[in-house]
């Protein structure tokens, strides 16, 4: 009963905020065997191949999509969204468009893009330029933190500005490419996620390094690697001293580990069940793990006690746009109040 009531509240909030749940979606579109009760509420999905955001409830019903016709201003575009996170107050969504070299801030209530950093379709290193940004986050004080992969740096940008307030890493485009030598230069950073102690976990693709980074001082306290992981993606802290990463490989894996190299859990199914370049995994309140399995075109929840998929939206290896289908889902977040940055707001480090 509480689960049904929670969903009713979310839908009511969506209606009030202008998110306009789709009336035609009366039937869920989960894969067989899915258990809606494993989720605490709806899931926001960055559906990259379909150029949209999708909010799906635990039963697999589409509550909201963006953009819809009329949402974009003349000249605006919304291409290849690969990550999307609610802001700490839950009122906006920060979206990264890695292959369109931009970051946008979407306001669900007005259904408008209210800020953008980067020049769509044009990569660069100067003001208002990015080169494959990834996993932008809005901090509680309003700053936007952006790992800038091919520029080997992390940017701190005042929301509304078009000039970085601070640059961590390469101050200019390095001629020899990215390499692991933080904080002077980062080895292709693809994530910077909040820790409970106010620091951030930076994931470096080059060399498969994870760094504990102090945003205020610009220093790296420690660096460590993930045993058996070739391409760590979006490492985040799920408990004090325990970290979860997605191995963006084919076949891929999800791994829980510590900074001493001890692995607590590894999910790496083979054969027809193999993961195909998963890029983000987060822990759910019940201890399950939710992940986007990008090139299997699905979002899944895995029970680490049984290593079984207990919830799935999207048909495995069958991309599409119709209800129940996704096309390279590359990012996810839980709807407020369970969203990543709302849960970490009280302890997130600020400049």
TIKE-486281 format. One record per residue: y, z, x of N, C-alpha, C, O in turn. Coordinates in steps of 0.001 Angstrom, whole numbers, padded with zeros to 6 digits, always signed. Each point is the difference from the previous one (the first is absolute). Example, Ala and Ser with C-alpha at 12.3 -4.5 7.8 and 13.67 -1.06 7.14 Angstrom:
! TIKE-486281
-005690+007800+013190+001190+000000-000890+001200+000000+000900-000019+000665+001036/+001069-001385-001386+001190+000060+000820+001090+000730-000770+001108+000169+000509/
! end
This chain:
! TIKE-486281
-001203+000000+000834+001203+000000-000834+001256+000000+000870+000947-000736-000279/-000934+001570+001348+001171+000047+000872+000236-001346+000668+001143-000407+000210/-002250-000293+000128+000132-001306+000647+000672-000992-000946+000900-000738+000400/-001348+000726-001669+000598-000930-000975+001468+000336-000251+000833-000891-000166/-000527+002199+000140+001390+000417-000202+000875-000432+001159+001132-000440-000203/-001652+000565+001431+000772-000414+001180+000325-001480-000062+001121-000403+000312/-002090-000413-000712+000240-001444-000102+001046-000290-001072+000857-000864+000186/-000926+001587-001316+000982-000207-001064+001403+000317+000491+000956-000700-000331/-000836+001781+001137+001307+000369+000543+000523-001078+000928+001177-000354-000059/-002056-000181+000931+000414-001055+000932+000497-001220-000764+001028-000582+000347/-001756+000199-001382+000408-001175-000788+001336+000262-000681+000850-000888-000059/-000656+002107-000460+001272+000332-000651+001149-000074+000989+001069-000521-000318/-001292+001048+001530+001035-000067+001031+000304-001453+000348+001156-000375+000199/-002203-000430-000128+000194-001410+000314+000862-000682-001046+000872-000801+000335/-001111+001116-001600+000789-000605-001066+001466+000419+000089+000901-000825-000157/-000669+002130+000414+001363+000497+000090+000734-000610+001171+001184-000319-000106/-001891+000147+001252+000645-000467+001231+000177-001504+000045+000578-000523+000952/-001060-000177-001952+000145-001446+000002-001130-000721+000691+000117-001191+000287/-001226+001888-000008-001094-000638+000708-000851-000867-000922-000832-000771+000479/+001021+000881-001765-000583-000899-000976-001491-000259+000190-000374-001076+000467/-000501+002046-000821-001436-000262+000048-000338-001247-000815+000635-000261-001022/-001616-000497+001458-000343-001247-000649-000822+000293-001258-001117+000510+000088/+001668-000832-001242-000644+000338-001271-001342-000696-000161-000882+000500-000698/+000722-001665+001348-001238-000749-000151-001161+000659+000728-001156-000344-000247/+001447+001299+001154-001050+000641+000776-000540+001229-000739+000412+001125+000281/-001316-001339-001208-000591+001097-000742-001374+000374+000532-000502+001084-000297/-000109-001959+001075-001342+000212+000517+000070+000080+001512+000694-000790+000639/-001413+001744-000065-000023+000118+001442-000830-001088+000655-000839-000627-000646/+001075+000408+001923-000687-001072+000723-000552+000518+001319+000213-000607+001049/-000910+001711-001101-000642+000539+001184-001351-000684+000226-000577-000594-000912/+000091+000695+002152-001334-000495+000289-001043+000983-000536+000269+001198-000093/-001441-001688-000254-001039+000875-000560-000299+001182+000911-000034-000133+001223/-000181+001292-001840-000306+001210+000745+001210+000822+000385-000147+001083+000567/+001352-001578-000866+001215+000721+000361+000195+001228-000888-000253-000039-001204/+000707+001129+001824+000253+001252-000706+001506+000284+000020+000520+000417+001035/+000189-000628-002136+001458+000222-000016+000412+001425+000343+001124+000219+000450/-002001+000749-000649+000380+001393+000218+000220+000342+001473+000525+001074+000296/-000906-001943+000632+000197+000311+001425+001462-000143+000413+000394+000503+001052/+000407-001176-001859+001413-000191+000316+000869+000998-000765-000292+000315-001154/+001364+000189+001790+000888+000936-000693+001029-000697-000880+000686+000655-000785/-000572-001966+000905+000982-000769-000757-000012-001447+000455-000905-000407+000728/+001896-000385-001145+000045-001419+000335+000144-000281+001494+000401+000865+000780/-000739-002092-000407+000065-000463+001380+000961-001187+000079-000112-000963-000759/+001056+001057+001694+000912-001103+000284-000625-000864+001081-000392+000509+001050/+000294-001820-001295-000655-000922+000934+000979-001090+000421+000625-000643-000843/-000496+000440+002153+000747-001141+000520-000973-001172+000060-000818-000097+000915/+000914-000782-001891-000923-001126-000166+000582-001202+000749+000615-000887-000590/-000825+000889+001878+000693-000914+000906-000166-001477-000360+000981-000739-000077/-002218+000316-000142-000241-001413-000260+000559-000487-001316+000142-001205-000206/+000179+002130-000695+000592-000360-001292+001500+000276-000054+000616-000151-001056/-000017+000556+002184+001456+000235+000080+000479+000976-001078+000981-000264-000695/-001687+001400+000565+000370+000933-001066-000447+001425+000330-000846+000227+000865/+001442+000717-001582-000491+001364-000071-000692+000180-001348+000427-000558-001010/-001497+001343+001012-000750+000258-001228-000271+001498-000103-000454+000618+000963/+000728-000041-002113-000332+001394-000265-001181+000013-000973+000090-000508-001118/-001190+001097+001566-001244-000012-000766-000401+001431-000320+000045+000864+000876/-000436-000601-002115-000415+001355-000337-001470+000214+000376-000689-000969+000321/+000187+002216-000352-001382+000246+000428-001048-000771-000782-001102-000224+000500/+001431-000190-001734-000940-000790-000800+000052-001491+000339-000771-000790-000545/+001690+000403+001456+000084-001405+000387+000902-000824-000887-000130-001223-000058/+001053+001886-000642+000966-000731-000835+001307-000166+000773+000456+000924+000675/+000128-002088-000780+001258-000280+000686+001145+000608-000796+000219-000356-001157/+000517+001284+001787+001136+000653-000650+001310-000720+000274+000913+000024-000825/-000821-000669+001992+001289-000553+000436-000235-000985+001129-000898+000186+000821/+001704-001228-000782+000010-000912+001140+001446-000315+000365+000901+000064-000836/-000707-000405+002100+001317-000422+000488-000208-001047+001082-000873+000156+000853/+001680-001238-000880+001025-000324-000998-000585-000781-001172-001000-000708+000124/+001660+000865-001259-000249-000836-001158+001168-000976-000136+001031+000195+000645/-001164-001237-001464+001112-000944-000166+001299+000708-000358+000037+000812-000925/+001024-001118+001654+001308+000598-000231+000292+001211+000859+001133+000479+000017/-002135+000034+000704+000221+001190+000818+000774-000292+001282+000739+000860+000479/-000894-002041+000076+000655-000335+001259+001335-000679-000248+000129-000855-000876/+000866+001254+001667+001314-000634-000094-000066-001405+000591-000911-000295+000775/+001853-000572-001123+000018-001354+000571-000026+000052+001531+000793+000709+000620/-001702-001461-000030-000110-000047+001448-000936+001047+000589-000365-000097+001171/-000037+001107-001967-000926+001011+000506-001430-000515-000045-000353-000845-000823/-000461+001379+001733-001426-000294-000072-000783+001272+000345+000524+000932+000611/-001776-000927-001017-000853+001171+000182-001361-000519+000460-000922-000153-000801/+000812-000115+002100-001186-000646+000549-000852+000996+000773+000509+000935+000617/-001796-001154-000666-001035+000708+000764+000266+001497+000197+000078+000454+001142/+000061+000315-002207+000163+001458+000171-001305+000602+000522-001041-000115-000648/+001094+000748+001802-001249+000504+000573-000085+001515+000018-001065+000541+000297/+002140+000161-000600-000036+001455-000140+001063+000423-000993+001056-000626-000090/-001329+001681-000654+000959+000513-000983-000239+001489-000181-001123+000430-000266/+002191+000361+000411-000086+001448-000154+001164+000493-000856+001133-000454+000160/-001417+001379-001063+001074+000649-000749+000853+000826+000964-000508+000554+000975/+001793-000481-001256+000896+000836+000784-000303+001472-000277-000667+000308-000988/+001145+000613+001841-000325+001420-000198+000406+000560-001359-000617+000949-000485/+001656-001527-000140+000386+000471-001332-000733-000741-001119+000178+000317-001176/-000987-001284+001535-000794-000735-000978+000758-001018-000825-000566-000573-000931/+001847+000324+001248+000837-000861-000845+000063-001454+000467+000403-000875-000766/-000790+000610+001995+000054-001360+000532-001278-000289+000767-000799+000898+000262/+000617-002160+000095-001173-000431+000756+000474-000811+001201+000733-000977-000153/-001154+001386+001349+000334-000742+001205-001152-000970+000279-001164+000398+000031/+001501-001657+000168-000998-001063+000139+000198-000706+001335+001126-000342+000361/-002207+000123+000367+000052-000735+001260-000597-001383-000204-001064-000150-000600/+001766-000859+001107-000467-001383-000065-000212-000461+001447+000857-000660+000589/-002004+001019-000039-000228-000196+001432+000199-001447+000437+000683-000261+000991/-001267-000666-001712+000064-001402+000407+001217-000732-000551+000152-001202+000218/+000716+001918-000931+001285-000563-000399+001139+000722+000705+001174-000266-000256/-001542+001197+001160+000930+000657+000922+001092+000819-000699+001136+000057+000470/-001486+000569-001586+000987+000779-000745-000600+001296-000542-001217+000160-000098/+002120+000757-000249-000333+001221-000730+000928+000064-001196+001202-000228+000138/-001740+000535-001315+000830+000063-001204-000210+001334-000708-001058+000621+000094/+002088-000209-000797-000053+001206-000813+000127-000420-001460+000996-000597-000407/-002023+000921-000368-000063-000391-001409+000253+001230-000867-000563+001067+000243/+001410-001226-001252+000272+001057-000964-000711-000345-001306+000450-000892-000719/-001553+001577+000392-000747-000342-001209+000813+000081-001277-000193-000809-000906/+001109+001782+000817+000756+000167-001248+000836-001232-000330+000031-000448-001146/+000644-000093+002149+000831-001181-000238-000764-001302+000240+000493-001082-000317/-001695+001191+000877-000810-001160+000373+000783-000930+000925+000027-001215-000195/+000603+001806+001196+000818-000774+000935-000292+000415+001437-000398+001132+000273/+000606-002079+000637+000044+000305+001420+001395+000540+000287+000996-000680-000248/-000924+001916+000775+001308+000632+000197+000428+000016+001466+001144+000332+000309/-002058-000690+000595+000357-000071+001426-001064-000795+000725-001179+000031-000353/+001619-000739+001366-000946-000773+000818+000462+000021+001447+001192-000114+000287/-002158+000263+000628+000291-000107+001432-000886-001101+000558-001199-000052-000272/+001818-000835+001066-000715-001129+000566+000406-001290-000677+000495-000003-001127/-000711-001087+001830+000333-001323-000513-001283-000679-000456-000854-000302+000834/+000687+000050-002136-001253-000568-000494-000379-001285+000740+000799-000931+000104/-002021+000900+000400-000528-001192+000649+000452-000213+001426-000423-000965+000637/+001279+001842-000110+000548-000177+001351-000239+001280+000798+000501+001066-000357/-001271-001181+001442-000230+001181+000831+001017+000061+001132+000550-001021+000413/-000304+002239+000086+000945+000176+001087+000036+001443+000442-000776+000828-000477/+001691-000525+001404+000073+001332+000594+001358+000661-000201+000162+001178+000319/+000812-001911-000840+001347+000532-000132+000214+000756-001294-000955+000262-000732/+002218+000096+000436+000309+000677-001265-000476-000815-001195+000137-001223-000031/-000694+001916-000945-000529-000627-001212-001111-001010+000298-000166-000987-000717/-000598+001254+001794-001124-000863+000355-001227+000839+000330+000103+001061+000617/-001250-001547-001032-001279+000642+000247-001019-001056+000419+000204-001199-000190/-001318+001684+000770-001069-000926+000370-001326+000685-000345-000543+000787+000775/+000060-001111-001940-001205+000614-000557+000141+001515-000190-000729+000774+000620/+001661-000355-001472+000110+001427-000338-001226+000450-000791-000664-000807-000650/+000375+002103+000715-001191+000494-000688+000224+001445-000448+000558+000809+000740/-000992-000502-001940-000027+001376-000522+001336+000729+000097+000066+001108+000532/+000980-001715-001035+001293+000682-000053-000094+001207-000937-000651-000055-001043/+001317+001150+001440+000036+001221-000799+001444+000440-000184+000823-000180+000897/-000509+000754-002050+001304+000624-000221-000147+001495+000244-000870+000647-000583/+001717-000102+001442-000036+001424+000308+000784+000782-001055+000790-000596-000733/-000985+001908+000636+000707+000793-001014+001516-000073+000105+000690+000180-001003/-000147-000443+002209+001452-000087+000147+000527-001410-000273+001200-000242+000126/-002082-000688-000498+000416-001357-000339-000183-001027+001103+000065-001199-000272/-000292+001628+001509-000261-000964+001068-001303-000756-000268-000909+000515-000652/+000838-001737+001164-001210-000803-000119-000607-000150+001394+000678-000402+000945/-001967+000732-000834-000720-000084+001265-000884-001239-000046-000818-000148-000908/+000982-000757+001901-000691-001289-000033-000692-000291+001328+000687-000280+000982/-002014+000334-000908-000704-000537+001162+000176-001526+000027-000257-000682-000992/+000695+000166+002131+000340-001420+000141-000974-000590+001016+000283+000009+001199/-001423-000522-001658-001174-000253+000829+000293-000849+001234-000190+000456+001127/+000648-001677-001335+000131-000929+001128+001268+000219+000819+000183-000623+001046/+000697+001513-001526+001138+000407+000823-000303+001285+000774+000866+000512+000709/-002090+000012-000840-000485+001125+000805+000853+001251-000174+000225+000737+000959/+000242-000498-002162+000965+001080-000220-000141+000590-001398-000715-000529-000851/+001413+001633+000641+000119+000620-001313+001483+000172-000272+000743+000498+000846/-000316-000914-002030+001413+000079-000356+000237+001135-000992-000824+000277-000871/+001970+000364+001031+000508+000952-000978+001277-000603-000565+000958-000223+000740/-000932-000044-002043+001107-000718-000627+000582+000863-001113-000738+000551-000817/+002043-000437+000787+000655+000673-001116-000130-000882-001228+000322-001187+000047/-000791+001760-001142-000199-000790-001215+001322-000615-000439+000996+000701-000180/-001000-001992+000013+001211-000726-000361+000626-000708+001179+000847-000875-000180/-001254+001242+001391+000573-000602+001204-000789-001241+000421-001145-000189-000408/+001770-000643+001222-000657-001155+000580-000051+000091+001529-000251-000993+000683/+000492+002186-000165-000043+000239+001445-000818+001265+000236+000258+001009-000656/-001237-001018+001571-000799+001199+000248+000858+001179+000455+000916-000172+000804/-001205+001356-001311+000665+001213+000463-000600+000458+001320+000670+000632+000816/-001955-000962-000615-000672+000390+001233-001201-000916+000220-000657-000416-000954/+000379+000108+002212-001141-000827+000368-000894+000800+000937+000447+000490+001037/-001712-000364-001416-000986+000643+000860-000889-001104+000575-000602-000766-000752/+000517+000685+002067-000798-001049+000601+000878-001062+000620+001076+000300+000516/-001528-001539-000562+000665-001095+000700+001399-000248-000563+000153-000275-001190/+000856+000372+002039+001376-000260-000420+000299-001490-000043+000968-000432-000626/-001803-000347+001292+000110-001457-000065-001401-000591-000025-000964+000666+000376/+000850-001889-000810-001303-000644-000102-000636-000108+001391+000539-000698+000859/-001690+001382-000611-000601-000022+001336-000637-001348+000326-000688-000588-000834/+000920+000107+002045-000540-001302+000398-001513+000045+000167-000675-001008-000212/+000133+002167+000589-001438+000097+000227-000799+000430-001206-001205+000223+000114/+001835-000100-001266-000699+000422-001201-000109+001511-000116+000401+000733+000904/-000941-000276-002014-000106+001432-000266-001107+000626+000846-000987-000656+000333/+001160+001924+000006-001004+000749+000743+000197+001491-000271+001066+000437-000434/-002104+000313+000698+000015+001439-000253+000695+000730+001139-000595+000247+001050/+001846+000091-001267+000772+000807+000945+001096+000734-000782+001183-000110+000325/-001593+000871-001374+001010+000648-000849+000635+001183+000704-000642+000616+000851/+001876-000277-001176+000840-000630-001028+000841-001163+000531+000829-000544-000729/-001039+000154+002005+000792-001098+000553-000312-001310-000716+000896-000797-000276/-002163+000588-000018-000431-001193-000723-001309+000349-000704-000841+000710+000551/+000677-001213-001770-001216+000255-000763-000888-001248+000000+000489-001130-000009/-001792+001362+000019-000954-001108+000014-000274-000541-001387-001075+000220-000559/+002039-000926+000004-000109-000595-001344-000254+001076-001057-001107+000104-000529/+002137+000701+000220-000176+001097-000969-000106-000523-001427+000860-000752-000458/-001920+001154-000241-000171-000503-001372+000054+001108-001049-000291-000243-001171/+000658+001448+001579+000132+001085-000973+000622+001217+000645-000202+000253+001188/+000959+000503-001968+000572+001279+000441-000007+000925-001207+000924-000021-000814/-001979+000841+000700-000225+000795-001198+000304+001476+000246-000253+000508+001092/+000795+000188-002103+000432+001396+000184-001155+000958+000216-001058-000121-000618/+001284+001082+001513-000936+001093+000228+000555+001270-000645+001174+000063-000365/-002012+000916+000235+000421+001247-000634+000917+000839+000869+000665+000905-000505/-000614-001185+001800+000859+000756+000911+001357-000653+000221+000761+000434+000866/-000446-001476-001642+001281-000680+000124-000006-001167+000956+000994-000721+000087/-002083+000508+000638-000119-001146+000891-000582-001195-000766-000241+000076-001205/+000022-001176+001929-000548-001216-000612-001157-000522+000831+000008+000093+001227/-001003-000642-001910-001117-000662+000669+000307-001480+000101+000081-000694-001013/+000088+000209+002230+000257-001416+000239-001305-000662+000422-000656+000458+000935/+000283-001524-001613-001196-000761+000353+000406-001230+000796+000821-000797-000455/-001399+000644+001649+000273-001162+000848-001228-000905+000025-001102+000440+000326/+001308-001709-000675-001103-000957-000009-000499-000257+001421-001205+000008+000251/+002132-000235+000672-000357-000295+001390-000610+001232+000656+000681+001005+000202/-001955-001089+000128-000680+001117+000623-000557+001005-000982-000665+000954+000404/+000925-001148-001692-000529+000879-001055+000395+001460+000229-000847+000893+000016/+002158-000670+000162+000511+001344+000257+000611+000612-001256+000533-000700-000861/-000625+002028+000783+000685+000774-001022+000913+000982+000734-000438+000669+000937/+001705-000578-001356+000974+000868+000656+000535+001032-000979+000278-000312-001158/-000137+001546+001633+000757+000997-000755+001440-000069+000495+000282+000275+001166/+000617-000645-002063+001359-000379+000373+001016+000907-000676-000083+000249-001203/+001041+000245+001981+001077+000831-000521+001221-000882-000229+000620-000480+000949/-000285+000276-002207+001098-000885-000369+001345+000509+000514+000854-000794+000397/-000662+002108-000403+001302+000554+000382+000285-000175+001479+001114-000362+000380/-002106+000613+000453+000212-000097+001444-000369-001357+000562+000368-000332+001127/-001096-000456-001908-000441-001311+000484-001089+000094+001045-000149-000912+000814/-000617+001991-000814-001040+000201+001003-001392-000078-000622-000188+000258-001189/-000775-000619+002025-001404-000025-000404-000681+001229+000584+000007+000196+001215/-000597+000634-002075-000621+001233+000453-001406-000223+000530-000425+000673+000939/-000293-001604-001528-001344-000317+000473-000403-001383-000507+000519-000487-001004/-001448-000128+001717-000580-001272-000416-001517+000118+000088-000521+000612+000932/-000183-001188-001886-001459+000047+000010-000533-001247-000677+000751-000742-000632/-002044+000514+000764-000638-001191-000548-001080+000380-001005-000472+001136-000031/+000092-002116-000791-000993+000208-001042-001335-000544+000496-000118-001205+000223/-000877+002045-000046-001277-000480+000507-000600-001098-000869-000142+000166-001212/-000207-001277+001827-000686-001077-000708+000867-000850-000890-000524-000803-000772/+001856+000951+000850+000904-000775-000856+000722-001046+000849+000601+000325+001024/-000667-001570-001457+000616-001094+000753+001458-000231-000385+000826-000311+000859/-000505+000459-002137+001331-000348-000511+000433+001079-000975-000103-000195-001211/+000590+001339+001707+000404+001075-000908+001214-000404-000821+000929-000632+000502/-000953+001007-001764+001091-000365-000902+000397+001210-000835-000837+000632-000645/+002143-000319+000672+000593+000971-000924-000673+001372+000041-000350+000556-001041/+000173-000024+002229-000605+001318+000154+000875+001062-000646+001215+000007+000200/-001815+000884-000969+000763+001061-000656-000788+001300+000023-001229+000003+000065/+001970+001109-000121-000598+001335+000074-000454+000435-001392+000798+000024-000936/-002080+000320+000801-000523+000404-001306-000215+001508-000082-000177+000547-001088/+000193+000122+002235-000083+001462+000104+000497+000341+001395+000011-000869+000871/+000399+002105-000636+000492+000334+001340-001007-000377+001082-001116+000518+000029/+001516-001414+000851-000862-000406+001102-001061-001015-000347-000816-000350+000853/+000804-000137-002087-000983-001020-000396+000733-001236-000496+000943+000085-000787/-001405-001242+001271+000708-001243-000239-000945-001045-000584-001198-000014+000284/+001772-000857-001106-000748-001077-000651+000614-001326+000410+001215-000178-000086/-002046-000751+000530+000499-001325+000349-000899-001061-000603-001177+000240-000266/+001744-001409+000055-000758-001178-000422-000110-000943+001189+000994-000278+000671/-002182-000207-000415-000222-000959+001079+000121-001395-000598-000884-000465-000719/+002004-000193+001033+000293-001323-000565-000816-001058+000749+000531-000793+000777/-001820+000812-001035-000939-000888+000680-000972-000576-001023-000024+000413-001159/-000772-001367+001609-001036-000586-000849-001315+000034+000768-000180-000802+000916/-000742+001695-001250+000087+001009-001069+000916+001153+000394+000159+000315+001179/+000440+000311-002199+000923+001094+000231-000642+001342-000270-001182+000086-000333/+001984+000971+000480-000511+001346-000228+001155+000943-000317+001162-000299+000276/-001507+001440-000859+000917+001108-000216-000519+001168+000823-001196+000288-000012/+002101+000393+000736-000434+001036+000924+000898+001230-000110+001225-000117-000035/-001846+001299-000019+000709+001275+000096-000333+000603+001363-001169+000051+000382/+002174+000401+000348-000201+000435+001380+001076+001017+000375+000903+000276-000791/-001003+000283+002004+001048+000879+000501+000544-000550+001316-000451-001039+000482/+001421+001744+000093+000652-000525+001199-000813+000241+001276+000449-000322+001100/-001648+000890-001258-000901+000170+001139-001080-001077+000022-000857-000013+000883/+000903-000885-001856-000992-001068-000041-001243+000320-000798-000965-000763+000025/+000972+001889-000741-001158+000342-000818+000109-000690-001357+001024+000105-000675/-002078-000806+000282-000031-000699-001293-000716+000873-001019-001134+000427+000220/+001810-000163-001346-000567+000810-001069-000687-000864-001064-000955+000439-000641/+001441-001648+000464-000556-000895-001036+000316-001436+000363+001096-000316+000464/-002066-000540-000683+000199-001425+000240-000651-000763-001151-001196+000147-000252/+001986-000961-000443-000539-000838-001078+000017-001447+000472+001059-000619+000104/-002239+000090+000179-000109-001344+000572-001242-000690-000565-000968-000230+000724/+000995-000099-002014-001168-000672-000587-000166-001397+000579+000964-000619+000451/-002192+000135-000470-000271-001339+000521-000405-000962-001093-000019+000342-001182/-000302-001543+001597-000473-001022-000927+001011-000357-001062+001192-000127+000282/-001667-000035-001507+000875-000412-001098+001016+001075-000362+000988-000290-000674/-001216+001528+001112+000914+001104-000313+001043+000231+001084+000814+000916-000118/-000821-001732+001177+000898+000219+001134+001463-000125-000402+000360-000838-000826/+000473+001677+001418+001434-000083-000201+000550-001188+000785-000504-000337+001071/+001537-000288-001614+000596-001175+000636+001493+000254+000227+000828-000239-000879/-000512+000724+002066+001366+000282+000438+000744+000970-000933+001064-000336-000520/-001614+001524+000312+000745+001019-000756+001202+000448+000828-000115+000176+001213/+001267+000009-001862+001208+000292+000774+000616+001364-000280+000858+000442+000764/-001259+000232-001819+000569+001314-000306-001000+000820-000796-000620-000489-000944/+000476+001747+001346-000821+000955-000751+000763+001303-000123+000654+000433+000949/-000734+000196-002118+000646+001277-000265-001010+000942-000636-000936-000442-000667/+001126+001743+000874-000869+001001-000622+000506+000331-001396+001205+000136-000212/-002113-000006-000726+000328+000420-001359-000097+001518-000113-000642+000638+000835/+001268-000051-001850-000063+001459-000157-001415+000553-000102-000234+001147+000382/-000716-001930-000886-001378+000484-000158-000848-000172+001258-001180+000350+000004/+001785-000898+001085-000738-000186+001240-000562-001385+000189-000484-000315+001087/+000528-000530-002106-000412-001395+000156+001050-000779+000772+001120+000478+000181/-001474-001681+000280+000902-000853+000755+000265-001291-000775-000934-000668-000443/+002208+000325+000283+000368-001251-000642+000492-000965+001069+000737+000393+000905/-001141-001649-001006+000346-000974+001035+000168-001373-000607-000635-000338-000999/+001516-000467+001627+000055-001407-000363-000853-000781+001002+000223+000048+001209/-001191-000757-001746-000929-000826+000771+000507-001435-000104-000442-000775-000848/+001385+000442+001736+000887-001144-000192-000711-001300-000367+000250-000578-001057/-001140+000126+001943-000571-001333-000184-001286+000008-000823-000651-001033-000157/+000293+002198-000365-000965+000058-001093+000721+000050-001339-000630+000023-001057/+001969-000006+001117+000862-000114-001191-000245+001126-001002-000137-000226-001202/+000085+001446+001738-000283+001137-000871+000634+001272+000548+000290+000106+001192/-000082+000857-002089+000354+001366+000361-001180+000866-000415-000498-000108-001121/+000052+000975+002040-001208+000775-000249+000263+001489+000231+000909+000377+000740/-001720+000457-001385-000051+001427+000281-001416+000300+000478-000983-000350-000653/+000902+001008+001813-001294+000333+000598-000181+001510-000008+000904+000741+000383/-002061-000293-000815-000364+001413+000057-000630+000260+001370-001100-000489+000262/+001768+001248+000625-000555+000194+001349-001266+000849+000035-000694+000024+001017/+000384+000669-002103-001230+000786-000037-001222-000889-000203-001088+000308+000488/+001271-001408-001209-001124-000887-000308+000150-001382+000633-000942-000792-000004/+002138+000501+000554+000304-001335+000538-000197-001085-001054-000456-001102+000303/+000804+001427-001528-000081-000963-001095+001393-000331-000497+000891+000850-000011/-000713-002110-000404+001231-000403-000675-000080+000505-001439-000907-000371-000745/+001863+001219+000360-000045+000618-001330+001072-000566-000923+000044+000348-001180/+000809-001206+001695+001033-000657-000831+000414-001276+000709+000167-000012+001219/-000001-001061-001979+000435-001262+000609+000798-000828-000986-000434-000253-001124/+001621-000168+001573+000805-000968-000746+000091-001250+000863+000374+000071+001171/-000716-001209-001751-000062-001255+000736-001449-000406+000203-000866+000841+000241/+000614-002127-000341-001362-000515+000132-000279-000362+001461+000760-000752+000610/-001831+001279-000059-000320-000188+001412-000105-001482+000361-000766-000760-000593/+001566+000385+001589+000036-001373+000555+000368-001056-001042-000331-001174+000167/+001014+001582-001243+000405-000945-001048+001480+000212-000320+000337+000734-000928/+000544-001377+001695+001429+000192-000245+000429-000602-001330-000600-000955-000492/+001657+001538-000081+000529-000524-001251+001257+000743-000389+000418+000932+000686/+000181-001344-001783+001232+000617-000476-000163+000621-001381+000816+000827-000408/-001850-001213-000308-000202+000503-001348-000359+001487+000040-000328+000525+001064/+000387+000167-002227-000354+001419-000023-001363+000251+000645-000976-000699-000270/+000941+001716+001127-001235+000316+000694-000174-000709+001322-001003+000202+000685/+001968-001032-000314-000093-000745+001257+001214+000266+000882+001097+000269-000491/-001313-000348+001804+001044+000115+001003-000178-001106+001024-001045-000648+000063/+002081+000443+000737-000053-001025+001038+000593+000587+001284+001219+000035+000173/-002084+000417+000711+000377+000659+001251+000895+001221-000277+001158+000017+000416/-001675+000987-001101+000782+001223-000168+000150+000687+001360-000999+000362+000622/+002216-000184-000164+000242+000432+001375+000664+001363+000088+000300+000467+001099/-000063+000184-002237+000631+001313+000029-000189+000700-001328-000238-000635-001028/+000349+001971+001063-000147+000762-001235+000711+001337+000133+000294+000463+001102/-000030+000134-002233+000523+001362-000087-000430+000546-001350-000257-000768-000927/+000177+002078+000809-000242+000611-001289+001327+000166-000719+001035+000191+000639/-001058-000262-001968+001215+000204-000776+000440+001458+000102-000838+000888+000155/+002154-000631-000240+000492+001379-000012-000677+000803-001109-000292-000545-001065/+000040+001824+001300+000439+000833+001129-000980+000040+001162+000147+000826+000901/-001150-001708-000905-001028+000030+001040+000276-001001+001119-000836-000175+000886/+001986-000480-000912+000322-001022+000998+000139+000619+001388+000292+001188+000139/-000504-002007+000875-000039+000474+001386+001252+000764+000393-000091+001120+000504/+001263-001712-000727+001232+000613+000484+000463+001169-000861+000690+000891+000496/-001052-000877-001761+000297+001182-000813-000818+001202+000468+000493+001128+000006/-001742-001372+000385-000857+001100+000467+000481+000538+001355-000176+001181+000301/+000779-002047+000507+000437+000405+001333+001485+000323+000078+000485+000377+001067/+000245-000513-002155+001465+000108+000039+000493+001297+000615+000981-000007+000743/-001639+001117-001036+000485+001302+000457-000124+000190+001504+000708+000828+000573/-001591-001576+000079-000219+000191+001444+000319-001233+000828-000198+000019+001215/+000684-001086-001830+000294-001226+000760+001151+000216+000958+001031+000557-000377/-001199-000995+001617+001070+000092+000978+001119-000993-000288-000252-001121-000442/+001470+001533+000692+001184-000859-000154+000798+000045+001304-000179+000912+000807/+001056-001891-000602+000751-000053+001261+000850+001252+000253+000682+000087+001022/
! end
